Amino acid sequence: MSEKSGATGATQLATLGGGCFWCVEAVYRRIAGVKSVVSGYAGGTVANPTYEQVCTGTTGHAEVAQVEFDPQTISYAKILELFWKSHDPTTLNRQGADVGPQYRSLILYGDEDQRRAAEDSRREAARLFPRPIVTEIKPLSAFYRAEDHHQDYYARNSYAGYCSFVIRPKLQKLGLE
């Protein structure tokens, strides 16, 4: 598994795109065993892209969240189970009103164990949806941290329009707020 060494022992990383990274980050920040969540960009061809570049849809990047978790508390399989529940993996290049390839459903794996787990999870999740899942599963080649104002966005802006009308209802639906 993709690992990171920390003061409390080995943690693992999951890199997931499920629409706007603010939504993905807000969901995983509320999960026991998650140590940190960083919004960023991955899956594209431009090094160190900016938000403005990614929004053009021409860099190949998706908005993603990199989730650092303690596998002694929560498994990668559970991280993926929540991923399927937290967005619509059957819509190509869109989540709700967010449209473009930067909002695609994407699992970026760090090693072969994660690849197999993601593919198994996708097969299991397919039973839950009436339409085919379009989620990409591909290797993580690079992760670029998004600008500071995108980090922990919901916590800092919970009454902004997008947070009130998109993120909060998602968290409520998942029983996380």
N, C-alpha and C positions, 0 to 999 in steps of 0.2 A: 504494500500500500504506500501511497504517497505520504511520507512522514515528515514531521517537523519536530525538532527537539526543543523542549521548553523546560522551565524550572520545575514543573510538576510531572515531568516525564514525556514520553512520546505522544504526540498528537498526530492526527491525520488531516489532510486537506481534501475538500470536495469543491470543485469549481462548476457552478451551475448557472445557466441562463434560462430564465423563465419570464421574459418580458423585461419591464423596467427594473433595473437593479435596486431601486429604492424599495420595491415590493419584496423582492427576494431577501434582501438584507433585513427588512423589518420582520419577516417571518422567522428566519433562523436565529435572530438575536433573542428570541423568546423561548428557545428550546434548551432544555437541560442537557448539559454535556457539550454545548457549543461554547468554545472559548473566545472566538472572535469571528467577525464577518467583515470583509473588506469589499467594497464595491469597486468594480474595475472593468476592463475590456480584455477580450481574448478571442481567439479564433480568426484573426485577420492577418493582413500582410504588412501593415505599417507599424514600425517600431514607435513606442511611446505616443500613441495617438491622443488627441484631445477630444473632449466631449463634442465639440463642434465638428471635428473631422468624422467621428463615428456617426453622428447624426445625419451626415450626408448619405450614409448607406453605401459608400464606395470603398471603405477601408477593409471590409470583410469581417470586422469585429462585431461581436455581440456584447451587449451590456450583461455582465455576469457578476456573481458574488462568489468570493472565495471564502469558504466556510472552514474554519479550523475547529476540530472537534476531538473530544476525548473518547476513543473507541471503547474504553472501559465503562463509559456511561451511556453512550449512544453508538449504535453500529452504522456503518456506511449504508447498509440496507435500509435502516430506518430513516436516514437522511434522504435517501432516494424515494422512499415511500411518501414522505412529506412533500418532496418535489412534485410528484405526480398529482397530489391533492391541491397544491397551492397555485396551479395555473392550468390553462387549457393547452395540452400538448398536441392537440389536433388542428390547430390553426397555424398555417404557414406564415412566418414573418409578421406575426401580430399577436398582441394580447389586448383585448378590448379595443380602446381607441388608439393605442400605441401601435403604429404600423411602420414596418420597414425591417430589413434583414437584421438590424441591430437588436430587434426584440424577439428573435427566433428562440425556439425551445432548444436547449443545448446542454449536453453533459460532456465535460472535458475531463478525461481520465488521466491519472498520473502514472498508472502501471497496468499490467495485464490483469491483476486481481480486480481492480476497479472497472476495467473494460468488461470483463465477464459479468461482474455484479450489475453493471449498468444495463447490459444487454438482457440479462435474466429479468431484471426489474422491469424493463420496457415490455417484455413479453407478458409478464404478470399484469402490468397496468393496462395493457391493451384490452383486457376483459372488462375494464371499468368504463370504457368510452364507446359511444355508438359509431364514431368515425375513426379512421386509422390515425395512429400517432405519427407525427412528422418530426419528432425530436431527433436531432443529430447526436450521435455518440462518436467522438473523435479524440485523438490524443491532445493533451495540453502541450502546446509548444512554448507559449509565453503568456504571462499574465501581467497586465499593466494596471497599477492602482489608479483609480479615478481621482480627479481633483478633490481637494479637501472638502469643499462645500457639498459634495455628493456623499460623503461618509456620514453614517448614522443620521440620514436625512429625516426619517420619520420622527425620531426622538426629538430632533431640534426644530421640526416644522410641523408638528402634528395637526395644527389647525389650518394649514395651507390647503387650498382647494383640492389638489391631487391627493393629498394625504386623507382628507375628510371623505372624498367621494370614491377613491379607488383603494387605498391601502387599508384604511380602517375597516371597511366592509369585508375585505379579504381576511383580515385578522379575526374579525368576529365570526365569519363563516367557519374558520379553522378552530375556533374556540380558544384563540390566543389573546383576545382582548375583550 
